[in-house]
Amino acid sequence: MGADTYDVVIIGAGSVGLPTALFLAEQGIKPLVIDQFASPGQGSNKAAIGGIRATHSTPAKIHLCLESLRLFSTWEQAYGDNIEWAQGGYAFVAHREEEERTLKALLQVQQAAGLNIGWLNREQMLDLVPGLNHDGLRGGTYSPEDGSASPMMSARAFYARAVERGARFHFNERVTGLIRRRGTVVGVRTNKGGYATETVINAAGAWAKSVSLLAGLDVPVVPDSHEAGITEPVAKFMTPMVVDIRPTDTSKNYYFYQHKPGGIVFCITPDPPIVGTDRRETSQYLPMIAKRMVGLMPKLANVKVRRTWRGLYPMTPDGSPIVGRADELEGYIHAVGMCGQGYMLGPGVGKLLTRMLTHTETADDASTLAELTPKRAFAGTEALK
Ligand SMILES: Cc1cc2nc3c(=O)[nH]c(=O)nc-3n(C[C@H](O)[C@H](O)[C@H](O)COP(=O)(O)OP(=O)(O)OC[C@H]3O[C@@H](n4cnc5c(N)ncnc54)[C@H](O)[C@@H]3O)c2cc1C
């Protein structure tokens, strides 16, 4: 194999590309990861607030995230890095009959897929999340095995362990072309050169569509902007991620938790969506979320916000990722469209891609790939996207 020949080229050193590189290298597969930015995780990964849940509404996302949860929760023992993993659980709160009905209906799918999740009545929810506004609270779901970790610390950890095991990384380099011969991938072209490979994984996040077009393929991935923020650290007073799925005139769901060092980290889904790749934060966001957060938990009114930021969700029409081989081009694999859950999906997707490339897929993998196929109709909608 020549110096510029790799078993696999991964486009994107983000939430998906980083763990994928590590798991491939662990199997003796030599990947080259190429990223246009200067260091690991500088796309959407660093914008994520660190929530990791298997509490979804479709079996594929549940299975992938159960695997991610196993990896995040045992990371420090297995690899030695502190990634600020905390098992605080997720609490989806219901204040109206609509949300109670939606969440209870989802419980059946979630429990059938093997999730540890149940319904808490109003008093139980108030015990779990002290400080929640009592007004109108009906209860909600609680999944104690979900948790959180630091996206920046885990990106560093995935990167360092991947390099140790032989993965190569090229930063500040942009993939500009795909080289194909008779319907098969044979290499990639970048602004700095070219590399031979028989396998390319598109893990380009919000930029997945333009990368896909380089291969002559189209994927329905459209980025939209979401803003997040963090407060000053305060004494520990809550453990779960709290998610409020009630829509308002200007936003859909929002979620927040107290991370390990004590700050409250929060994020909101604007409505209508802000489509595009603009990552500059705005002044509209904080008043919008502050009102909702203080409404839900009045004691947060006195906590100072330290910083806000904006990042991109790589959205698909149905809210589920697109993972699988391209029938049209041998050697080309999609790992895109992670929507608002790419951080939590990343390690599970990385393991799945590794089993695909080592021909060790399980029966569960086959159904996950059938659900996430690029060939699907994109007709349904994942309820907790
Ligand atoms: C405010 C906010 C909060 C969020 N909170 C959470 C959360 O709590 N939990 C969760 O799971 N998810 C969360 N997300 C979503 C999560 O951040 C994304 O889904 C995830 O990071 C996407 O992962 P990815 O690997 O697909 O993309 P990225 O992490 O963006 O990686 C893609 C990489 O590809 C590179 N790239 C693209 N095109 C090229 C090219 N042509 N050449 C070279 N490199 C290229 C980019 O530079 C980028 O680094 C949040 C997102 C935002 C914005």
The ligand as a Gaussian input file, in Angstrom:
#p B3LYP/6-31G(d) Opt

LIG

0 1
 C      -26.974000      23.992000      20.008000
 C      -26.868000      22.518000      19.733000
 C      -27.055000      21.588000      20.772000
 C      -26.963000      20.224000      20.530000
 N      -27.072000      19.345000      21.574000
 C      -26.929000      18.020000      21.349000
 C      -26.998000      17.097000      22.424000
 O      -27.179000      17.455000      23.587000
 N      -26.830000      15.771000      22.131000
 C      -26.634000      15.333000      20.852000
 O      -26.514000      14.128000      20.645000
 N      -26.543000      16.197000      19.821000
 C      -26.698000      17.520000      20.034000
 N      -26.624000      18.393000      18.989000
 C      -26.510000      17.869000      17.611000
 C      -25.097000      17.455000      17.293000
 O      -24.211000      18.513000      17.576000
 C      -24.991000      17.060000      15.815000
 O      -26.042000      16.210000      15.449000
 C      -23.687000      16.326000      15.564000
 O      -22.582000      17.068000      16.025000
 C      -23.519000      15.990000      14.078000
 O      -22.405000      15.158000      13.981000
 P      -21.674000      14.930000      12.592000
 O      -20.464000      14.099000      12.852000
 O      -22.673000      14.477000      11.602000
 O      -21.235000      16.415000      12.157000
 P      -20.043000      17.327000      12.721000
 O      -19.745000      17.068000      14.141000
 O      -20.370000      18.708000      12.304000
 O      -18.797000      16.815000      11.871000
 C      -18.775000      16.971000      10.469000
 C      -17.389000      17.428000      10.075000
 O      -17.260000      17.303000       8.664000
 C      -16.371000      18.297000       8.234000
 N      -16.540000      18.510000       6.804000
 C      -17.682000      18.802000       6.145000
 N      -17.455000      18.907000       4.827000
 C      -16.136000      18.684000       4.650000
 C      -15.291000      18.660000       3.504000
 N      -15.750000      18.868000       2.251000
 N      -13.969000      18.407000       3.675000
 C      -13.468000      18.202000       4.917000
 N      -14.227000      18.219000       6.033000
 C      -15.534000      18.442000       5.896000
 C      -16.761000      19.502000       9.072000
 O      -15.698000      20.419000       9.124000
 C      -17.114000      18.880000      10.416000
 O      -16.047000      18.980000      11.357000
 C      -26.690000      19.759000      19.211000
 C      -26.475000      20.687000      18.190000
 C      -26.554000      22.047000      18.443000
 C      -26.321000      23.009000      17.323000

